[in-house]
């Protein structure tokens, strides 16, 4: 990865860190619920194969 791309990746990472502090509790709960659903679906696929 080039130095320029590294800098952009770090900038995006820093931006995401700041933005994550600005989300509402309701949005955070919805994200966790979605993640739980994805994990459950992945587990079921693994167990059924």
VENZI-V166249 format. One record per backbone hydrogen bond with DSSP energy under -0.5 kcal/mol. NH is the residue of the N-H (numbers start at 1). CO is the residue of the C=O. If there is no record, write none. Layout:
nh:NH co:CO
nh:NH co:CO
This chain:
nh:6 co:2
nh:7 co:3
nh:8 co:4
nh:9 co:5
nh:10 co:6
nh:11 co:7
nh:12 co:8
nh:13 co:9
nh:14 co:10
nh:15 co:11
nh:16 co:12
nh:17 co:13
nh:18 co:14
nh:19 co:15
nh:20 co:16
nh:21 co:17
nh:21 co:18
nh:22 co:18
nh:22 co:19
nh:23 co:20
nh:28 co:24
nh:29 co:25
nh:30 co:26
nh:31 co:27
nh:32 co:28
nh:33 co:29
nh:34 co:30
nh:35 co:31
nh:36 co:32
nh:37 co:33
nh:38 co:34
nh:39 co:35
nh:40 co:36
nh:41 co:37
nh:42 co:38
nh:43 co:39
nh:44 co:40
nh:45 co:41
nh:46 co:42
nh:47 co:43
nh:48 co:44
nh:49 co:45
nh:49 co:46
